Structures are given as C-alpha cells and as structure tokens.
C-alpha cells in the first residue's frame, strides 16, 4: 500500500470513530448563504462540517481555499444537484480524520461546475499534508476539470472573508431557501472506503506480473 493510500485509510477509520462518538457536527446556520466576490462570482453554502473539541488554542491556525471547476455541467443544474456530485464529494470524509482539521464550508458556484471549499486547519503543516493527499485522490479525475489550492494565514473562515473584497449575503437576501440539507455522514464513510479500496485494488492490479504463458 502506498503512503497516500495508508494515510487515507487511517483518516477514513478515524472519521468513522469521530462520527460514532458525536464529534462531527453539521451546523446549519450558514446553509443557503451566498459568498459574493467583486467580480460578481457567487457561491452558495450547501453544507458545513465541523469537529467538536478541536484545538482552538492552536498557535498557527490557517485557512485552506480549494477551488474547482468541473467541466461538462449544464447551466440548468441546481445547488441540490451537487449534493450527490462524486467529484465535489471525493474527499469526504477523509478531511475529518486528518490531523488538524477544524471546520469546512462547502460552496457551489452559480456558474455551472464551479465549486469552492473553505477549510480551517490547526496549522499550515496540517493543511499542506491534506493538500498533498487530496491531489493524489483527485489525480484519476484530471480529465473532469481543474483544481487550485491556497493556504492563507487567517485564523478562521470568517477572518478570511473579512480581510478580502468578498461579502456574505444571507439566504433571505439571496432569495434562496435557508436550509439545503446534507447527506448522512455514514453514507460519506461508505463512499470514501469504497474509493480507497478501488484505488488500492487498481494499484495492486498494475503491480502484479502477468501469468507466465498467458498471451
């Protein structure tokens, strides 16, 4: 098993434990709110994930900004469609079990195929470790779009937004429903374990030599 696959397996198993002991929460206060930038790009929050009892006293908290553009999306698709988008959800629930995870906002762009994910991590090293693993997880999907990562020295997602030329519009002002719901966390766990198993099986299949005499 490769180091990345081992890290993903450990993170997935830790995620299961955190879900079962009630440490993983899905706050609903931001659902439906819209993050709007100066160039009129807008992203609506469709899920939030937070870890209870995380290290709020960490000296070097950072925010990871992960942006993704998926090709081949239809203009008529709604925010609800992304709840089951396999590419947008490919990292779930690995990030919960990664060291240093604190909070994540999931956002879908009003422009078709645009996604934005804002993470809070306990340290830059934790965020960069996750980026390294996530890049390996996304590698098989390179044909489906493009992705970018940026680690910034802000203590929280709110501090990140306050320090930039972007602003929140609440659900009522945006004309959107205030509650969009979320997938059940254990469904995420099943999907994640299936992805890890598939990646491991593919790698083993490539590494195994062909039987002698088979043409």
C-alpha positions as CSV (number, residue, x, y, z in Angstrom):
1,X,0.0,0.0,0.0
2,X,1.3,3.4,-0.9
3,X,1.9,6.1,1.8
4,X,-1.0,8.2,0.5
5,X,-3.4,5.2,0.5
6,X,-2.3,4.3,4.0
7,X,-2.9,7.9,5.1
8,X,-6.4,7.8,3.5
9,X,-7.3,4.6,5.2
10,X,-6.2,5.8,8.6
11,X,-8.2,9.1,8.1
12,X,-11.3,7.2,7.0
13,X,-11.2,4.9,10.0
14,X,-10.6,7.9,12.4
15,X,-13.6,9.6,10.7
16,X,-15.8,6.6,11.5
17,X,-14.8,6.8,15.1
18,X,-15.4,10.6,15.3
19,X,-18.9,10.3,13.7
20,X,-19.9,7.5,16.1
21,X,-18.8,9.4,19.2
22,X,-20.6,12.5,18.1
23,X,-17.6,14.7,17.5
24,X,-18.6,15.5,13.9
25,X,-21.3,18.1,13.5
26,X,-23.2,19.6,10.6
27,X,-24.1,23.2,11.6
28,X,-27.0,24.7,9.6
29,X,-26.5,28.4,10.4
30,X,-24.7,29.2,7.1
31,X,-26.7,27.0,4.8
32,X,-28.1,28.9,1.9
33,X,-25.9,32.0,2.5
34,X,-24.0,33.3,-0.5
35,X,-20.4,34.4,-0.7
36,X,-20.1,37.1,-3.4
37,X,-16.9,38.5,-4.8
38,X,-16.0,41.8,-6.5
39,X,-16.2,40.2,-10.0
40,X,-19.8,39.1,-9.3
41,X,-18.9,35.4,-8.9
42,X,-21.2,34.0,-6.2
43,X,-21.1,30.7,-4.3
44,X,-23.9,29.3,-2.1
45,X,-23.2,27.3,1.0
46,X,-24.8,23.9,0.8
47,X,-23.0,22.1,3.7
48,X,-20.9,22.7,6.7
49,X,-18.8,20.2,8.6
50,X,-17.2,21.0,12.0
51,X,-15.2,18.9,14.5
52,X,-16.2,19.3,18.2
53,X,-13.4,19.5,20.7
54,X,-10.8,20.6,18.2
55,X,-7.7,22.5,19.2
56,X,-9.0,26.1,19.4
57,X,-5.7,27.2,21.1
58,X,-3.5,26.1,18.1
59,X,-0.9,28.9,17.6
60,X,-0.8,28.7,13.8
61,X,-4.3,28.3,12.5
62,X,-4.8,28.7,8.8
63,X,-7.5,28.6,6.1
64,X,-7.2,26.4,3.0
65,X,-9.0,27.6,-0.1
66,X,-9.8,24.9,-2.5
67,X,-11.4,25.9,-5.8
68,X,-12.6,23.5,-8.5
69,X,-14.1,23.9,-12.0
70,X,-15.8,20.8,-13.2
71,X,-16.3,20.6,-17.0
72,X,-19.5,19.4,-18.7
73,X,-22.0,20.8,-16.3
74,X,-25.4,22.0,-17.5
75,X,-26.5,25.6,-17.0
76,X,-29.8,24.4,-15.6
77,X,-28.4,22.4,-12.7
78,X,-29.3,23.5,-9.2
79,X,-27.3,23.6,-6.0
80,X,-29.1,20.4,-4.8
81,X,-27.5,18.5,-7.7
82,X,-24.0,18.9,-6.3
83,X,-25.0,17.2,-3.1
84,X,-24.5,13.9,-5.0
85,X,-21.7,15.0,-7.3
86,X,-19.0,12.4,-6.9
87,X,-16.1,14.8,-7.8
88,X,-17.2,17.5,-5.4
89,X,-17.5,14.9,-2.6
90,X,-14.4,12.9,-3.4
91,X,-12.5,14.0,-0.3
92,X,-15.4,13.1,2.1
93,X,-14.9,12.1,4.8
94,X,-11.1,11.9,4.7
95,X,-10.6,15.5,5.8
96,X,-12.4,14.9,9.1
97,X,-10.0,12.2,10.1
98,X,-6.9,14.1,9.0
99,X,-4.8,15.7,11.8
100,X,-5.6,19.3,12.5
101,X,-9.0,19.5,10.8
102,X,-11.3,22.1,12.4
103,X,-14.1,23.2,10.1
104,X,-15.2,23.2,6.4
105,X,-17.7,25.1,4.3
106,X,-18.9,23.6,1.1
107,X,-20.0,26.0,-1.6
108,X,-21.3,25.6,-5.1
109,X,-21.0,28.4,-7.7
110,X,-23.8,30.0,-9.6
111,X,-21.5,29.5,-12.6
112,X,-22.1,25.8,-13.7
113,X,-19.4,23.4,-12.5
114,X,-17.7,25.9,-10.1
115,X,-17.1,24.7,-6.5
116,X,-15.3,26.4,-3.6
117,X,-14.3,24.7,-0.3
118,X,-13.0,26.7,2.7
119,X,-11.2,24.7,5.4
120,X,-9.9,25.7,8.8
121,X,-6.8,23.8,9.9
122,X,-4.8,23.9,13.2
123,X,-1.5,24.6,11.3
124,X,0.0,25.2,7.9
125,X,1.7,21.8,8.0
126,X,-1.7,20.1,8.6
127,X,-3.2,21.9,5.7
128,X,-0.3,21.2,3.3
129,X,-0.4,17.5,4.3
130,X,-4.1,17.3,3.4
131,X,-3.4,19.1,0.0
132,X,-0.7,16.5,-0.8
133,X,-3.2,13.7,-0.1
134,X,-6.1,15.3,-1.9
135,X,-4.0,15.9,-5.0
136,X,-3.3,12.2,-5.2
137,X,-7.0,11.4,-4.6
138,X,-8.0,13.8,-7.4
139,X,-5.4,12.6,-9.9
140,X,-7.7,10.0,-11.5
141,X,-10.2,12.7,-12.2
142,X,-7.9,15.2,-14.0
143,X,-10.0,14.8,-17.2
144,X,-13.0,16.2,-15.4
145,X,-11.8,19.7,-14.6
146,X,-9.2,21.8,-12.8
147,X,-8.4,22.5,-9.2
148,X,-6.3,25.0,-7.2
149,X,-5.2,25.2,-3.6
150,X,-4.1,28.2,-1.5
151,X,-3.2,28.2,2.2
152,X,-3.6,31.6,3.9
153,X,-2.6,32.8,7.3
154,X,-6.1,33.6,8.7
155,X,-7.4,32.3,12.0
156,X,-10.8,31.4,10.6
157,X,-13.0,31.4,7.6
158,X,-14.8,34.5,8.9
159,X,-11.4,36.3,9.2
160,X,-10.5,35.2,5.7
161,X,-13.8,36.7,4.3
162,X,-13.4,39.9,6.4
163,X,-9.9,40.5,5.1
164,X,-10.9,40.3,1.4
165,X,-13.2,42.1,-1.1
166,X,-15.9,39.5,-0.6
167,X,-19.0,39.5,1.5
168,X,-21.8,37.3,2.7
169,X,-25.4,37.6,1.6
170,X,-27.8,35.7,3.8
171,X,-30.3,33.2,2.4
172,X,-33.2,35.7,2.6
173,X,-31.4,38.4,0.7
174,X,-30.1,35.9,-1.8
175,X,-33.6,34.7,-2.5
176,X,-32.6,31.1,-1.7
177,X,-34.0,28.6,0.8
178,X,-32.3,28.8,4.1
179,X,-31.8,25.0,4.6
180,X,-30.5,22.8,1.8
181,X,-29.8,19.7,4.0
182,X,-26.8,17.3,3.9
183,X,-26.0,13.7,3.1
184,X,-25.8,11.4,6.0
185,X,-22.2,11.1,7.3
186,X,-22.2,7.3,7.3
187,X,-23.0,7.4,3.6
188,X,-19.9,9.5,3.1
189,X,-17.9,7.0,5.1
190,X,-19.1,4.2,2.8
191,X,-18.2,6.1,-0.4
192,X,-14.8,7.0,1.0
193,X,-13.9,3.5,1.9
194,X,-15.1,2.3,-1.5
195,X,-12.8,4.8,-3.2
196,X,-9.8,3.8,-1.1
197,X,-10.5,0.1,-1.8
198,X,-10.8,0.8,-5.5
199,X,-7.6,2.8,-5.7
200,X,-5.7,0.0,-3.7
201,X,-7.1,-2.7,-6.0
202,X,-6.1,-0.8,-9.1
203,X,-2.6,-0.3,-7.9
204,X,-2.2,-4.0,-6.9
205,X,-3.6,-5.0,-10.3
206,X,-0.9,-2.9,-12.1
207,X,1.9,-4.2,-9.9
208,X,1.1,-7.9,-10.2
209,X,3.0,-9.6,-13.1
210,X,1.1,-11.3,-15.8
211,X,0.9,-15.1,-15.5
212,X,3.6,-16.9,-17.5
213,X,2.4,-18.4,-20.7
214,X,-0.7,-16.3,-21.0
215,X,-0.9,-14.5,-24.3
